[in-house]
């Protein structure tokens, strides 16, 4: 069974996003990954995956204690379901400025496990001034961050999950729109 976990963009969403986030242009609109100054390896297009339910984490960073890192192995796509995109809706000012975020320690643990992709159902693994430097930090270590996923709830804790990520073939951009499909 295939499940699309890519946000479907409407003209209203484009207007809302561009009114609330200066980078919400072609490369950073909707579901995309922050490639920074790197090339997305073709072998990353299909990865074994795990989706963690962290929807109960409120008013603090999502931390190592909120997930079972024993389920994570090298080369994986590791996603976090918070429900934020469904609750808030894509494109509002709050969506871009008050979204959940992963703790630095959790990100570091994921990098130490040599995963390939971090996926989130919100606007970035860190907020504000920490967003871009953390994206670059991860990219420098071969890990890409896919932002603004949806429909993750039904994928939580599934066995034998694969996630396929297909970015546009753009050059010299910091963000690449992509289609992300879960295979159960």
N, CA, C and O of each residue as an XYZ file, in Angstrom:
736
protein
N       0.839     -1.181      0.000
C       0.000      0.000      0.000
C       0.886      1.247      0.000
O       1.879      1.309      0.724
N       0.528      2.214     -0.798
C       1.254      3.481     -0.862
C       0.434      4.580     -0.213
O      -0.788      4.619     -0.353
N       1.114      5.480      0.502
C       0.440      6.600      1.163
C       1.242      7.867      0.905
O       2.431      7.933      1.216
N       0.593      8.861      0.341
C       1.241     10.145      0.070
C       1.321     10.938      1.371
O       0.300     11.184      2.013
N       2.524     11.336      1.760
C       2.693     12.133      2.985
C       3.213     13.533      2.643
O       3.876     14.194      3.443
N       2.881     13.954      1.414
C       3.257     15.274      0.907
C       2.066     16.210      1.044
O       0.938     15.831      0.731
N       2.308     17.421      1.505
C       1.229     18.420      1.583
C       0.766     18.775      0.180
O       1.578     19.068     -0.697
N      -0.545     18.745     -0.026
C      -1.122     19.187     -1.300
C      -1.282     20.708     -1.225
O      -2.002     21.224     -0.370
N      -0.611     21.410     -2.120
C      -0.583     22.873     -2.102
C      -1.736     23.443     -2.919
O      -1.986     23.029     -4.051
N      -2.429     24.403     -2.316
C      -3.498     25.131     -3.002
C      -3.046     26.577     -3.209
O      -2.112     27.029     -2.547
N      -3.695     27.306     -4.118
C      -3.329     28.723     -4.303
C      -3.424     29.537     -3.004
O      -2.588     30.408     -2.763
N      -4.435     29.261     -2.165
C      -4.562     29.976     -0.896
C      -3.369     29.694      0.011
O      -2.853     30.601      0.665
N      -2.934     28.443      0.049
C      -1.783     28.086      0.880
C      -0.526     28.818      0.407
O       0.291     29.245      1.224
N      -0.375     28.959     -0.891
C       0.781     29.682     -1.434
C       0.742     31.128     -0.957
O       1.753     31.662     -0.500
N      -0.421     31.758     -1.063
C      -0.577     33.153     -0.628
C      -0.308     33.287      0.865
O       0.430     34.178      1.284
N      -0.899     32.411      1.668
C      -0.694     32.458      3.120
C       0.772     32.265      3.474
O       1.327     33.029      4.264
N       1.395     31.259      2.903
C       2.791     30.954      3.219
C       3.706     32.105      2.820
O       4.584     32.496      3.588
N       3.506     32.645      1.632
C       4.375     33.728      1.186
C       4.144     35.005      1.976
O       5.029     35.859      2.045
N       2.965     35.147      2.573
C       2.698     36.298      3.424
C       3.291     36.160      4.813
O       3.429     37.154      5.526
N       3.644     34.945      5.211
C       4.121     34.699      6.571
C       5.539     34.141      6.667
O       6.073     34.031      7.770
N       6.146     33.794      5.568
C       7.498     33.230      5.585
C       8.217     33.659      4.321
O       7.839     33.265      3.218
N       9.264     34.475      4.483
C       9.937     35.047      3.316
C      10.577     34.006      2.408
O      10.776     34.271      1.222
N      10.904     32.824      2.938
C      11.543     31.797      2.111
C      10.536     30.851      1.455
O      10.945     29.921      0.760
N       9.237     31.061      1.655
C       8.221     30.155      1.099
C       8.023     30.428     -0.388
O       6.928     30.777     -0.829
N       9.071     30.266     -1.132
C       9.010     30.393     -2.576
C       9.131     29.003     -3.169
O       8.923     28.020     -2.458
N       9.454     28.889     -4.418
C       9.472     27.600     -5.100
C      10.209     26.521     -4.313
O       9.648     25.445     -4.106
N      11.428     26.758     -3.871
C      12.218     25.727     -3.213
C      11.778     25.379     -1.809
O      12.008     24.258     -1.355
N      11.152     26.307     -1.110
C      10.791     26.081      0.289
C       9.282     26.048      0.516
O       8.828     26.206      1.650
N       8.515     25.849     -0.521
C       7.061     25.832     -0.407
C       6.563     24.407     -0.181
O       6.965     23.487     -0.893
N       5.699     24.227      0.799
C       5.123     22.918      1.055
C       6.157     21.904      1.501
O       7.130     22.261      2.166
N       5.960     20.644      1.145
C       6.896     19.586      1.518
C       8.167     19.757      0.701
O       8.149     19.752     -0.530
N       9.258     19.907      1.418
C      10.552     20.099      0.750
C      11.653     19.666      1.699
O      11.409     19.455      2.887
N      12.841     19.537      1.189
C      13.947     19.317      2.093
C      14.976     20.398      1.889
O      15.127     20.957      0.803
N      15.681     20.674      2.970
C      16.701     21.706      2.959
C      18.027     21.049      2.589
O      18.686     20.414      3.413
N      18.393     21.223      1.323
C      19.580     20.560      0.794
C      20.846     21.344      1.122
O      21.951     20.801      1.112
N      20.665     22.623      1.410
C      21.778     23.523      1.689
C      22.714     23.499      0.480
O      22.243     23.673     -0.644
N      23.992     23.296      0.661
C      24.929     23.318     -0.469
C      25.354     21.905     -0.863
O      26.475     21.698     -1.328
N      24.470     20.946     -0.679
C      24.784     19.541     -0.924
C      23.962     18.999     -2.089
O      23.032     19.647     -2.570
N      24.321     17.813     -2.525
C      23.593     17.097     -3.566
C      22.862     15.938     -2.898
O      23.472     15.181     -2.143
N      21.574     15.788     -3.162
C      20.788     14.699     -2.592
C      21.163     13.400     -3.297
O      20.939     13.270     -4.501
N      21.731     12.435     -2.569
C      22.155     11.183     -3.205
C      20.953     10.367     -3.681
O      19.968     10.231     -2.956
N      21.031      9.835     -4.876
C      19.919      9.056     -5.411
C      19.595      7.829     -4.558
O      18.445      7.394     -4.512
N      20.604      7.268     -3.882
C      20.316      6.108     -3.035
C      19.438      6.475     -1.840
O      18.887      5.585     -1.192
N      19.296      7.760     -1.536
C      18.421      8.200     -0.445
C      16.945      8.194     -0.858
O      16.079      8.388     -0.004
N      16.635      7.980     -2.129
C      15.241      8.067     -2.564
C      14.354      7.026     -1.894
O      13.168      7.282     -1.687
N      14.898      5.852     -1.547
C      14.109      4.870     -0.806
C      14.880      4.459      0.440
O      16.036      4.042      0.366
N      14.220      4.584      1.584
C      14.850      4.276      2.868
C      13.893      3.500      3.749
O      12.687      3.743      3.740
N      14.446      2.551      4.522
C      13.675      1.982      5.612
C      13.332      3.137      6.541
O      14.094      4.097      6.658
N      12.179      3.039      7.204
C      11.725      4.200      7.970
C      11.056      3.806      9.278
O      10.590      2.683      9.471
N      11.038      4.784     10.156
C      10.288      4.699     11.398
C       9.633      6.063     11.618
O      10.232      7.107     11.358
N       8.394      6.030     12.102
C       7.676      7.271     12.440
C       7.344      7.216     13.921
O       6.655      6.304     14.378
N       7.838      8.197     14.669
C       7.590      8.277     16.105
C       6.418      9.210     16.387
O       6.318     10.290     15.805
N       5.537      8.785     17.281
C       4.426      9.622     17.740
C       4.914     10.460     18.910
O       5.133      9.938     20.003
N       5.083     11.739     18.689
C       5.490     12.675     19.740
C       4.429     13.766     19.904
O       4.717     14.883     20.336
N       3.192     13.405     19.545
C       2.093     14.377     19.587
C       1.740     14.815     21.001
O       1.083     15.839     21.185
N       2.168     14.054     22.000
C       1.881     14.418     23.393
C       2.901     15.405     23.957
O       2.710     15.909     25.064
N       3.958     15.689     23.239
C       4.992     16.617     23.721
C       4.533     18.040     23.432
O       4.369     18.430     22.276
N       4.330     18.800     24.484
C       3.855     20.187     24.351
C       4.733     21.108     25.187
O       5.228     20.710     26.241
N       4.926     22.328     24.723
C       5.613     23.385     25.469
C       7.055     23.064     25.843
O       7.585     23.605     26.813
N       7.694     22.172     25.065
C       9.116     21.890     25.247
C       9.628     21.204     23.989
O       8.845     20.768     23.145
N      10.933     21.115     23.872
C      11.531     20.426     22.735
C      11.239     18.927     22.804
O      11.108     18.357     23.888
N      11.141     18.311     21.655
C      11.049     16.854     21.547
C      12.452     16.326     21.827
O      13.416     16.743     21.184
N      12.565     15.412     22.783
C      13.879     15.009     23.268
C      14.111     13.507     23.100
O      13.207     12.764     22.718
N      15.318     13.086     23.387
C      15.722     11.681     23.289
C      14.794     10.784     24.098
O      14.469      9.680     23.660
N      14.367     11.234     25.256
C      13.509     10.419     26.128
C      12.102     10.217     25.552
O      11.345      9.393     26.064
N      11.745     10.952     24.502
C      10.412     10.847     23.909
C      10.313      9.777     22.821
O       9.218      9.492     22.336
N      11.436      9.188     22.435
C      11.447      8.204     21.350
C      12.286      6.985     21.748
O      13.090      7.049     22.677
N      12.089      5.900     21.046
C      12.865      4.688     21.272
C      13.935      4.591     20.190
O      13.690      4.060     19.107
N      15.114      5.104     20.493
C      16.185      5.136     19.501
C      16.695      3.751     19.123
O      17.450      3.625     18.159
N      16.304      2.710     19.852
C      16.705      1.361     19.465
C      16.033      0.940     18.157
O      16.468     -0.020     17.521
N      14.979      1.647     17.751
C      14.291      1.370     16.485
C      14.978      2.045     15.297
O      14.565      1.860     14.152
N      16.014      2.819     15.565
C      16.690      3.596     14.530
C      18.012      2.937     14.172
O      18.800      2.578     15.046
N      18.244      2.784     12.868
C      19.525      2.259     12.404
C      20.049      3.134     11.265
O      19.355      4.032     10.786
N      21.244      2.866     10.855
C      21.884      3.698      9.831
C      21.076      3.684      8.530
O      20.384      2.717      8.212
N      21.188      4.763      7.812
C      20.567      4.960      6.495
C      19.053      5.096      6.523
O      18.429      5.060      5.462
N      18.440      5.250      7.675
C      16.980      5.324      7.771
C      16.431      6.729      7.515
O      17.144      7.731      7.578
N      15.140      6.748      7.226
C      14.313      7.950      7.214
C      13.589      7.919      8.561
O      12.787      7.019      8.811
N      13.865      8.889      9.426
C      13.265      8.943     10.753
C      12.318     10.142     10.793
O      12.744     11.286     10.638
N      11.024      9.868     11.005
C      10.015     10.925     10.981
C       9.360     11.087     12.353
O       9.338     10.170     13.175
N       8.830     12.290     12.563
C       8.207     12.644     13.833
C       6.800     13.162     13.577
O       6.608     14.173     12.902
N       5.808     12.444     14.135
C       4.423     12.865     14.043
C       4.061     13.691     15.269
O       4.074     13.191     16.393
N       3.735     14.968     15.040
C       3.272     15.836     16.123
C       1.803     16.215     15.949
O       1.141     16.585     16.919
N       1.296     16.127     14.737
C      -0.059     16.575     14.440
C      -0.147     18.067     14.191
O      -1.235     18.593     13.955
N       0.990     18.762     14.240
C       0.982     20.225     14.133
C       0.433     20.708     12.795
O      -0.348     21.659     12.764
N       0.821     20.079     11.697
C       0.350     20.534     10.389
C      -1.168     20.371     10.275
O      -1.836     21.209      9.670
N      -1.710     19.306     10.848
C      -3.160     19.109     10.815
C      -3.866     20.081     11.762
O      -4.921     20.619     11.423
N      -3.292     20.307     12.940
C      -3.922     21.194     13.925
C      -3.856     22.662     13.523
O      -4.850     23.382     13.624
N      -2.709     23.100     13.077
C      -2.502     24.521     12.766
C      -2.812     24.852     11.317
O      -3.275     25.953     11.019
N      -2.565     23.923     10.424
C      -2.728     24.199      8.995
C      -1.479     24.868      8.453
O      -0.897     25.737      9.101
N      -1.076     24.464      7.277
C       0.144     24.980      6.672
C      -0.016     26.438      6.238
O      -1.027     26.812      5.643
N       0.989     27.248      6.542
C       1.081     28.581      5.964
C       0.863     29.754      6.890
O       1.204     30.878      6.523
N       0.312     29.551      8.075
C       0.050     30.684      8.976
C       1.350     31.169      9.622
O       2.367     30.475      9.595
N       1.300     32.353     10.195
C       2.467     32.879     10.904
C       2.849     31.951     12.056
O       4.028     31.663     12.259
N       1.855     31.484     12.809
C       2.120     30.560     13.915
C       2.783     29.281     13.400
O       3.675     28.740     14.054
N       2.354     28.797     12.236
C       2.921     27.579     11.673
C       4.439     27.715     11.506
O       5.181     26.770     11.774
N       4.892     28.876     11.068
C       6.318     29.084     10.815
C       7.112     29.531     12.042
O       8.334     29.389     12.064
N       6.442     30.067     13.059
C       7.193     30.633     14.190
C       6.995     29.915     15.521
O       7.814     30.082     16.425
N       5.933     29.120     15.670
C       5.653     28.483     16.954
C       5.545     26.960     16.851
O       4.943     26.314     17.708
N       6.122     26.403     15.813
C       6.049     24.952     15.605
C       6.901     24.200     16.624
O       7.784     24.785     17.250
N       6.637     22.904     16.789
C       7.496     22.084     17.653
C       8.926     22.106     17.114
O       9.172     22.544     15.990
N       9.852     21.631     17.923
C      11.224     21.486     17.444
C      11.894     20.324     18.173
O      11.511     19.945     19.280
N      12.907     19.777     17.509
C      13.682     18.685     18.091
C      14.802     19.277     18.928
O      15.375     20.306     18.570
N      15.112     18.633     20.035
C      16.224     19.108     20.862
C      17.543     18.877     20.130
O      17.652     17.991     19.283
N      18.526     19.676     20.467
C      19.855     19.499     19.883
C      20.394     18.107     20.201
O      21.036     17.483     19.356
N      20.137     17.617     21.417
C      20.621     16.292     21.806
C      19.998     15.198     20.948
O      20.690     14.267     20.535
N      18.696     15.298     20.675
C      18.031     14.303     19.835
C      18.606     14.333     18.422
O      18.881     13.284     17.838
N      18.783     15.516     17.880
C      19.361     15.633     16.537
C      20.752     15.008     16.519
O      21.094     14.274     15.592
N      21.542     15.296     17.528
C      22.903     14.743     17.596
C      22.870     13.212     17.670
O      23.671     12.544     17.016
N      21.964     12.664     18.450
C      21.848     11.203     18.555
C      21.471     10.585     17.201
O      21.993      9.535     16.827
N      20.568     11.237     16.476
C      20.183     10.751     15.147
C      21.371     10.793     14.187
O      21.584      9.862     13.411
N      22.138     11.872     14.247
C      23.323     11.979     13.390
C      24.344     10.905     13.753
O      24.976     10.332     12.866
N      24.510     10.630     15.027
C      25.442      9.591     15.464
C      25.031      8.212     14.953
O      25.880      7.342     14.756
N      23.731      8.014     14.738
C      23.249      6.741     14.211
C      23.390      6.679     12.687
O      23.072      5.659     12.076
N      23.864      7.761     12.079
C      24.133      7.832     10.642
C      22.883      7.584      9.788
O      22.916      6.857      8.795
N      21.794      8.210     10.207
C      20.570      8.127      9.410
C      20.748      8.961      8.145
O      21.749      9.659      7.987
N      19.770      8.884      7.247
C      19.832      9.649      5.991
C      18.946     10.883      6.007
O      19.337     11.950      5.533
N      17.733     10.725      6.562
C      16.732     11.795      6.470
C      15.971     11.912      7.787
O      15.619     10.909      8.408
N      15.726     13.145      8.197
C      14.815     13.459      9.302
C      13.581     14.078      8.665
O      13.693     15.023      7.884
N      12.405     13.553      8.991
C      11.154     14.097      8.464
C      10.279     14.623      9.580
O      10.142     13.986     10.625
N       9.681     15.792      9.359
C       8.830     16.410     10.374
C       7.541     16.948      9.752
O       7.517     17.337      8.584
N       6.471     16.965     10.547
C       5.193     17.507     10.083
C       5.011     18.944     10.577
O       3.931     19.339     11.016
N       6.078     19.694     10.493
C       6.086     21.116     10.853
C       7.198     21.791     10.059
O       7.777     21.174      9.165
N       7.504     23.042     10.369
C       8.323     23.882      9.488
C       9.833     23.763      9.646
O      10.558     24.412      8.892
N      10.339     22.982     10.571
C      11.789     22.839     10.687
C      12.176     22.198     12.000
O      11.425     22.268     12.973
N      13.350     21.569     12.040
C      13.756     20.905     13.277
C      14.103     21.895     14.377
O      14.075     21.548     15.557
N      14.431     23.134     13.997
C      14.648     24.219     14.960
C      13.924     25.454     14.420
O      13.630     25.541     13.228
N      13.643     26.402     15.310
C      12.921     27.626     14.938
C      13.863     28.806     14.806
O      14.994     28.788     15.291
N      13.362     29.833     14.134
C      14.028     31.133     14.091
C      15.461     31.073     13.595
O      15.763     30.426     12.592
N      16.342     31.764     14.318
C      17.742     31.877     13.916
C      18.493     30.554     13.968
O      19.568     30.436     13.380
N      17.950     29.555     14.659
C      18.603     28.242     14.746
C      18.260     27.338     13.562
O      18.920     26.320     13.355
N      17.238     27.696     12.786
C      16.749     26.841     11.705
C      17.838     26.571     10.653
O      18.238     25.423     10.460
N      18.298     27.583     10.000
C      19.262     27.406      8.907
C      20.587     26.809      9.372
O      21.085     25.890      8.721
N      21.185     27.288     10.474
C      22.438     26.655     10.912
C      22.280     25.164     11.233
O      23.189     24.378     10.969
N      21.137     24.772     11.797
C      20.945     23.349     12.116
C      20.745     22.546     10.832
O      21.227     21.417     10.735
N      20.046     23.105      9.850
C      19.922     22.436      8.555
C      21.297     22.209      7.937
O      21.577     21.127      7.421
N      22.155     23.226      7.988
C      23.496     23.114      7.417
C      24.323     22.100      8.202
O      25.048     21.299      7.612
N      24.218     22.131      9.513
C      24.936     21.192     10.371
C      24.584     19.746      9.986
O      25.467     18.897      9.868
N      23.297     19.481      9.795
C      22.857     18.134      9.412
C      23.325     17.790      7.992
O      23.834     16.694      7.757
N      23.157     18.711      7.060
C      23.571     18.464      5.674
C      25.065     18.184      5.586
O      25.495     17.336      4.804
N      25.856     18.891      6.382
C      27.304     18.665      6.394
C      27.650     17.252      6.856
O      28.751     16.763      6.602
N      26.716     16.606      7.528
C      26.928     15.239      8.018
C      26.133     14.218      7.202
O      25.953     13.074      7.619
N      25.664     14.654      6.034
C      24.973     13.746      5.118
C      23.530     13.460      5.456
O      22.962     12.495      4.944
N      22.918     14.272      6.308
C      21.526     14.068      6.714
C      20.683     15.241      6.213
O      21.002     16.406      6.453
N      19.606     14.905      5.515
C      18.714     15.929      4.982
C      17.438     15.978      5.805
O      17.020     14.971      6.378
N      16.823     17.151      5.862
C      15.626     17.366      6.671
C      14.452     17.652      5.743
O      14.450     18.646      5.017
N      13.452     16.769      5.774
C      12.234     16.976      4.996
C      11.209     17.613      5.918
O      10.846     17.056      6.954
N      10.751     18.790      5.519
C       9.814     19.571      6.329
C       8.412     19.513      5.731
O       8.233     19.260      4.539
N       7.430     19.755      6.586
C       6.034     19.910      6.178
C       5.426     18.634      5.595
O       4.760     18.669      4.561
N       5.663     17.516      6.268
C       5.008     16.267      5.888
C       3.590     16.258      6.452
O       3.266     17.081      7.308
N       2.748     15.352      5.994
C       1.398     15.209      6.536
C       1.025     13.726      6.541
O       1.758     12.894      6.006
N      -0.107     13.404      7.143
C      -0.630     12.034      7.173
C       0.315     11.034      7.846
O       0.329      9.856      7.489
N       1.093     11.497      8.806
C       2.045     10.600      9.469
C       1.405      9.717     10.540
O       1.944      8.659     10.865
N       0.277     10.130     11.085
C      -0.329      9.396     12.206
C      -0.546      7.925     11.883
O      -0.310      7.062     12.729
N      -0.990      7.635     10.676
C      -1.282      6.245     10.310
C      -0.019      5.409     10.101
O      -0.109      4.196      9.911
N       1.152      6.040     10.132
C       2.410      5.329      9.909
C       3.193      5.069     11.196
O       4.244      4.429     11.172
N       2.677      5.565     12.312
C       3.377      5.436     13.585
C       3.583      3.963     13.933
O       2.648      3.164     13.896
N       4.823      3.625     14.271
C       5.205      2.287     14.741
C       4.910      1.140     13.775
O       4.794     -0.005     14.213
N       4.788      1.412     12.488
C       4.570      0.328     11.528
C       5.872     -0.417     11.264
O       6.942      0.188     11.198
N       5.772     -1.714     11.119
C       6.917     -2.553     10.777
C       7.120     -2.534      9.258
O       6.166     -2.316      8.511
N       8.324     -2.755      8.810
C       8.657     -2.863      7.382
C       8.220     -1.650      6.563
O       7.829     -1.789      5.404
N       8.285     -0.481      7.157
C       7.917      0.757      6.477
C       9.095      1.250      5.640
O      10.241      1.246      6.089
N       8.790      1.670      4.426
C       9.777      2.323      3.574
C       9.213      3.682      3.190
O       8.008      3.823      2.978
N      10.080      4.678      3.100
C       9.643      5.989      2.637
C      10.495      6.371      1.436
O      11.723      6.284      1.457
N       9.797      6.798      0.388
C      10.412      7.199     -0.871
C      10.340      8.717     -0.997
O       9.272      9.310     -0.839
N      11.469      9.335     -1.278
C      11.561     10.791     -1.383
C      12.096     11.143     -2.767
O      13.182     10.712     -3.153
N      11.325     11.927     -3.503
C      11.698     12.281     -4.869
C      11.777     13.802     -5.025
O      10.764     14.457     -5.272
N      12.987     14.363     -4.880
C      13.141     15.819     -5.005
C      13.182     16.265     -6.466
O      13.549     15.505     -7.363
N      12.796     17.514     -6.668
C      12.956     18.129     -7.985
C      14.450     18.228     -8.281
O      15.264     18.326     -7.363
N      14.798     18.204     -9.535
C      16.202     18.254     -9.939
C      16.609     19.707    -10.203
O      16.927     20.078    -11.333
N      16.594     20.523     -9.142
C      17.002     21.918     -9.223
C      18.457     22.029     -8.797
O      18.964     21.178     -8.065
N      19.120     23.071     -9.253
C      20.509     23.318     -8.861
C      20.607     24.645     -8.126
O      19.807     25.555     -8.345
N      21.604     24.739     -7.247
C      21.940     25.978     -6.544
C      20.778     26.557     -5.743
O      20.579     27.771     -5.715
N      20.015     25.682     -5.093
C      18.918     26.131     -4.241
C      19.116     25.530     -2.857
O      19.706     24.458     -2.722
N      18.624     26.216     -1.826
C      18.743     25.686     -0.466
C      17.588     24.755     -0.123
O      17.697     23.944      0.797
N      16.495     24.864     -0.847
C      15.359     23.992     -0.606
C      14.903     23.342     -1.896
O      14.887     23.978     -2.949
N      14.532     22.075     -1.812
C      14.032     21.351     -2.979
C      12.659     20.765     -2.670
O      12.527     19.943     -1.764
N      11.629     21.182     -3.419
C      10.331     20.553     -3.232
C      10.440     19.071     -3.573
O      11.204     18.679     -4.454
N       9.667     18.258     -2.865
C       9.744     16.828     -3.124
C       8.396     16.173     -2.893
O       7.538     16.698     -2.183
N       8.236     15.028     -3.503
C       7.079     14.170     -3.263
C       7.572     13.058     -2.366
O       8.601     12.443     -2.644
N       6.848     12.794     -1.291
C       7.276     11.787     -0.321
C       6.134     10.765     -0.180
O       5.003     11.108      0.165
N       6.475      9.506     -0.458
C       5.491      8.437     -0.472
C       5.929      7.338      0.487
O       7.052      6.841      0.413
N       5.021      6.967      1.390
C       5.286      5.859      2.307
C       4.797      4.569      1.650
O       3.759      4.531      0.989
N       5.580      3.525      1.858
C       5.252      2.213      1.315
C       5.146      1.247      2.487
O       6.123      0.977      3.185
N       3.920      0.729      2.687
C       3.660     -0.163      3.808
C       3.562     -1.580      3.296
O       3.344     -2.506      4.078
